[in-house]
Amino acid sequence: MRKYKDSEGRRIVEVDDLSYLGDRDHGYSWFQLHKKHHTTGWAVRKADIVIVPDETVAKDVVKYYLISKDKVVIRPLPQTPA
């Protein structure tokens, strides 16, 4: 997750992955998982725009954090050359 403001002063949050919320083998301790879930939720609720890499993450953000679909923008991650 990355947080920043754009040139117009809007709060933007980029969320790359939320698989840790549905996967039991995420590798986080109980405390780490809840801290990550809480801070991500706080950030996306306060954000004006939430940028995600694909439709799956967009659906998860709306589902887990109860934000409007209008705030979510899908922008694919850039491909790295092999």
N, CA, C and O of each residue as an XYZ file, in Angstrom:
328
protein
N       0.846     -1.169      0.000
C       0.000      0.000      0.000
C       0.897      1.239      0.000
O       1.864      1.320      0.757
N       0.564      2.185     -0.848
C       1.271      3.464     -0.895
C       0.248      4.585     -0.790
O      -0.830      4.510     -1.380
N       0.590      5.627     -0.034
C      -0.286      6.775      0.136
C       0.451      8.029     -0.303
O       1.638      8.198     -0.022
N      -0.269      8.911     -1.000
C       0.312     10.193     -1.395
C      -0.800     11.139     -1.824
O      -1.961     10.745     -1.930
N      -0.430     12.395     -2.069
C      -1.372     13.388     -2.586
C      -0.934     13.782     -3.986
O       0.260     13.881     -4.269
N      -1.912     14.007     -4.862
C      -1.575     14.441     -6.209
C      -1.461     15.959     -6.248
O      -1.570     16.620     -5.216
N      -1.243     16.511     -7.439
C      -1.031     17.955     -7.582
C      -2.275     18.767     -7.230
O      -2.175     19.962     -6.950
N      -3.448     18.129     -7.242
C      -4.686     18.821     -6.891
C      -5.042     18.657     -5.416
O      -6.076     19.155     -4.972
N      -4.194     17.963     -4.654
C      -4.401     17.795     -3.226
C      -5.292     16.620     -2.852
O      -5.662     16.478     -1.686
N      -5.645     15.775     -3.817
C      -6.483     14.609     -3.508
C      -5.628     13.518     -2.873
O      -4.488     13.291     -3.277
N      -6.201     12.842     -1.862
C      -5.512     11.737     -1.198
C      -5.673     10.472     -2.039
O      -6.790     10.056     -2.348
N      -4.547      9.870     -2.402
C      -4.547      8.689     -3.255
C      -3.880      7.541     -2.509
O      -2.838      7.712     -1.875
N      -4.500      6.370     -2.596
C      -3.946      5.158     -2.002
C      -3.846      4.105     -3.097
O      -4.804      3.876     -3.835
N      -2.690      3.469     -3.199
C      -2.500      2.367     -4.140
C      -2.463      1.068     -3.342
O      -1.654      0.917     -2.426
N      -3.341      0.133     -3.691
C      -3.394     -1.174     -3.038
C      -3.048     -2.221     -4.088
O      -3.741     -2.341     -5.099
N      -1.981     -2.980     -3.854
C      -1.529     -3.961     -4.829
C      -2.154     -5.338     -4.630
O      -2.439     -6.036     -5.603
N      -2.370     -5.733     -3.370
C      -2.793     -7.098     -3.111
C      -3.510     -7.180     -1.764
O      -3.077     -6.578     -0.781
N      -4.600     -7.925     -1.732
C      -5.311     -8.174     -0.483
C      -5.481     -9.671     -0.226
O      -6.377    -10.075      0.516
N      -4.636    -10.483     -0.827
C      -4.779    -11.933     -0.698
C      -4.590    -12.406      0.740
O      -5.082    -13.474      1.105
N      -3.886    -11.630      1.560
C      -3.679    -12.023      2.950
C      -4.991    -12.088      3.728
O      -5.047    -12.737      4.773
N      -6.047    -11.432      3.246
C      -7.323    -11.456      3.956
C      -8.074    -12.766      3.764
O      -8.845    -13.164      4.636
N      -7.865    -13.437      2.649
C      -8.584    -14.670      2.391
C      -7.728    -15.918      2.451
O      -8.253    -17.030      2.392
N      -6.417    -15.754      2.566
C      -5.495    -16.878      2.538
C      -5.024    -17.205      3.950
O      -4.531    -16.328      4.659
N      -5.172    -18.451      4.359
C      -4.740    -18.868      5.701
C      -3.216    -18.971      5.811
O      -2.676    -18.860      6.911
N      -2.521    -19.177      4.705
C      -1.067    -19.331      4.714
C      -0.379    -18.037      4.310
O       0.502    -18.040      3.450
N      -0.778    -16.932      4.928
C      -0.249    -15.623      4.553
C       1.085    -15.317      5.192
O       1.804    -14.442      4.709
N       1.444    -16.004      6.260
C       2.735    -15.805      6.891
C       2.794    -14.672      7.897
O       3.867    -14.383      8.427
N       1.672    -14.023      8.175
C       1.641    -12.937      9.156
C       1.182    -13.469     10.510
O       0.390    -14.409     10.574
N       1.677    -12.873     11.586
C       1.163    -13.206     12.915
C      -0.215    -12.566     13.069
O      -0.617    -11.741     12.249
N      -0.928    -12.946     14.109
C      -2.250    -12.392     14.369
C      -2.173    -10.866     14.449
O      -2.994    -10.168     13.852
N      -1.198    -10.355     15.180
C      -1.062     -8.904     15.353
C      -0.747     -8.216     14.030
O      -1.350     -7.193     13.706
N       0.193     -8.768     13.263
C       0.567     -8.169     11.977
C      -0.622     -8.130     11.020
O      -0.834     -7.136     10.326
N      -1.392     -9.211     10.988
C      -2.547     -9.280     10.104
C      -3.585     -8.217     10.457
O      -4.080     -7.516      9.574
N      -3.913     -8.096     11.732
C      -4.913     -7.115     12.128
C      -4.424     -5.682     11.985
O      -5.207     -4.791     11.658
N      -3.144     -5.451     12.224
C      -2.594     -4.103     12.022
C      -2.638     -3.734     10.546
O      -3.012     -2.615     10.194
N      -2.258     -4.672      9.679
C      -2.269     -4.420      8.233
C      -3.694     -4.170      7.746
O      -3.934     -3.255      6.958
N      -4.636     -4.987      8.216
C      -6.044     -4.837      7.830
C      -6.591     -3.492      8.317
O      -7.290     -2.804      7.572
N      -6.283     -3.117      9.546
C      -6.781     -1.856     10.103
C      -6.185     -0.643      9.389
O      -6.916      0.287      9.046
N      -4.877     -0.639      9.162
C      -4.252      0.530      8.526
C      -4.674      0.662      7.067
O      -4.861      1.774      6.573
N      -4.826     -0.467      6.374
C      -5.298     -0.414      4.987
C      -6.726      0.105      4.936
O      -7.055      0.944      4.097
N      -7.575     -0.392      5.829
C      -8.962      0.066      5.877
C      -9.071      1.550      6.167
O      -9.860      2.258      5.540
N      -8.282      2.017      7.114
C      -8.306      3.442      7.451
C      -7.874      4.273      6.249
O      -8.487      5.295      5.940
N      -6.820      3.833      5.577
C      -6.290      4.596      4.441
C      -7.281      4.647      3.283
O      -7.482      5.714      2.703
N      -7.908      3.516      2.927
C      -8.818      3.534      1.780
C     -10.103      4.286      2.094
O     -10.696      4.879      1.193
N     -10.541      4.280      3.326
C     -11.743      5.051      3.668
C     -11.476      6.550      3.636
O     -12.367      7.323      3.284
N     -10.270      6.976      3.997
C      -9.915      8.398      3.984
C      -9.524      8.897      2.585
O      -9.534     10.101      2.330
N      -9.183      7.977      1.690
C      -8.683      8.354      0.369
C      -9.790      8.915     -0.525
O     -10.959      8.551     -0.400
N      -9.394      9.798     -1.416
C     -10.298     10.285     -2.452
C     -10.313      9.335     -3.640
O     -11.339      9.173     -4.302
N      -9.158      8.701     -3.910
C      -9.019      7.761     -5.014
C      -8.234      6.557     -4.519
O      -7.217      6.704     -3.842
N      -8.714      5.355     -4.864
C      -8.003      4.119     -4.534
C      -7.617      3.464     -5.860
O      -8.485      3.127     -6.664
N      -6.319      3.286     -6.085
C      -5.824      2.694     -7.320
C      -5.480      1.233     -7.064
O      -4.762      0.910     -6.118
N      -6.002      0.348     -7.922
C      -5.760     -1.087     -7.800
C      -5.290     -1.639     -9.143
O      -5.550     -1.027    -10.179
N      -4.593     -2.801     -9.146
C      -4.049     -3.317    -10.403
C      -5.023     -4.124    -11.253
O      -4.807     -4.261    -12.457
N      -6.093     -4.666    -10.660
C      -7.017     -5.479    -11.455
C      -8.403     -5.531    -10.809
O      -8.615     -5.028     -9.705
N      -9.333     -6.151    -11.526
C     -10.725     -6.222    -11.086
C     -10.893     -7.015     -9.792
O     -11.754     -6.684     -8.977
N     -10.090     -8.050     -9.594
C     -10.178     -8.867     -8.386
C      -9.869     -8.048     -7.140
O     -10.598     -8.113     -6.150
N      -8.797     -7.285     -7.192
C      -8.427     -6.444     -6.050
C      -9.474     -5.350     -5.857
O      -9.778     -4.987     -4.720
N     -10.027     -4.820     -6.937
C     -11.071     -3.801     -6.838
C     -12.288     -4.355     -6.096
O     -12.837     -3.687     -5.220
N     -12.705     -5.561     -6.440
C     -13.843     -6.182     -5.757
C     -13.540     -6.438     -4.286
O     -14.403     -6.241     -3.430
N     -12.305     -6.881     -3.987
C     -11.925     -7.130     -2.595
C     -11.911     -5.847     -1.773
O     -12.342     -5.849     -0.619
N     -11.424     -4.755     -2.349
C     -11.395     -3.475     -1.622
C     -12.818     -3.034     -1.275
O     -13.083     -2.607     -0.152
N     -13.720     -3.138     -2.230
C     -15.114     -2.752     -1.995
C     -15.757     -3.696     -0.975
O     -16.506     -3.254     -0.104
N     -15.463     -4.993     -1.085
C     -16.060     -5.994     -0.195
C     -15.564     -5.864      1.246
O     -16.372     -5.813      2.173
N     -14.247     -5.809      1.443
C     -13.681     -5.832      2.782
C     -13.702     -4.478      3.487
O     -13.738     -4.428      4.716
N     -13.681     -3.386      2.733
C     -13.573     -2.073      3.357
C     -14.796     -1.196      3.145
O     -14.813     -0.045      3.582
N     -15.817     -1.721      2.482
C     -17.115     -1.053      2.349
C     -17.005      0.373      1.817
O     -17.596      1.298      2.373
N     -16.248      0.541      0.738
C     -16.146      1.864      0.112
C     -16.913      1.845     -1.208
O     -17.257      0.778     -1.719
N     -17.171      2.994     -1.740
C     -17.900      3.123     -2.994
C     -17.040      2.669     -4.176
O     -15.832      2.904     -4.204
N     -17.678      2.019     -5.144
C     -16.970      1.606     -6.358
C     -16.461      2.813     -7.141
O     -15.515      2.696     -7.920
N     -17.087      3.971     -6.936
C     -16.694      5.182     -7.651
C     -15.294      5.666     -7.261
O     -14.639      6.347     -8.050
N     -14.828      5.323     -6.053
C     -13.505      5.738     -5.595
C     -12.387      4.870     -6.159
O     -11.220      5.260     -6.126
N     -12.742      3.685     -6.682
C     -11.741      2.714     -7.111
C     -11.422      2.884     -8.595
O     -12.318      2.919     -9.438
N     -10.135      2.988     -8.896
C      -9.654      3.117    -10.272
C      -8.727      1.940    -10.555
O      -7.802      1.667     -9.791
N      -8.988      1.246    -11.663
C      -8.133      0.109    -12.024
C      -7.049      0.588    -12.967
O      -7.324      1.104    -14.050
N      -5.790      0.404    -12.527
C      -4.640      0.774    -13.340
C      -3.664     -0.400    -13.269
O      -3.053     -0.630    -12.225
N      -3.510     -1.153    -14.381
C      -2.640     -2.339    -14.363
C      -1.205     -1.987    -14.004
O      -0.715     -0.903    -14.320
N      -0.539     -2.933    -13.333
C       0.864     -2.751    -12.993
C       1.704     -2.804    -14.263
O       1.377     -3.554    -15.183
N       2.778     -2.023    -14.332
C       3.637     -2.066    -15.524
C       4.357     -3.417    -15.624
O       4.767     -3.994    -14.617
N       4.498     -3.896    -16.843
C       5.185     -5.165    -17.085
C       6.693     -4.943    -17.052
O       7.203     -3.986    -17.635
N       7.395     -5.833    -16.369
C       8.849     -5.737    -16.339
C       9.428     -6.601    -17.450
O       8.952     -7.715    -17.671
N      10.438     -6.116    -18.150
C      11.041     -6.918    -19.217
C      11.767     -8.138    -18.645
O      12.379     -8.069    -17.579
N      11.689     -9.239    -19.362
C      12.304    -10.485    -18.889
C      13.790    -10.519    -19.115
O      14.445    -11.503    -18.769
